[in-house]
Amino acid sequence: MTVESVNTKLYEKMFAEQENYRAWLLSQPPEEILNHTPCGRIS
């Protein structure tokens, strides 16, 4: 395996994880979305 192919596989895995997280996050109510932002925590 070359460095390029390893980087490609890593990129593909990270992209898929990000897409799954995004889909989950968009299915949540606004209050929950804000709990997953760096500055949006609600007490």
JOBEL-V414995 format. One record per residue. PSI is psi as a letter, one per 30 degrees, with the letter a starting at -180 (none if undefined). OMEGA is omega in radians with two decimals (none if undefined). Layout:
PSI/OMEGA
PSI/OMEGA
This chain:
k/3.12
l/3.10
e/-3.14
e/-3.13
e/3.08
e/3.11
e/3.12
e/3.12
e/3.11
e/3.12
e/-3.13
e/3.12
e/-3.13
e/3.12
e/3.13
e/3.11
e/3.13
e/3.12
e/3.09
e/3.12
e/-3.14
e/3.13
e/3.11
e/-3.08
e/-3.13
f/3.10
f/-3.10
l/3.06
l/-3.09
e/-3.12
e/3.13
e/3.10
e/3.14
f/3.10
f/-3.12
g/3.06
l/-3.09
e/-3.07
g/-3.00
g/-3.11
k/3.11
k/3.12
none/none
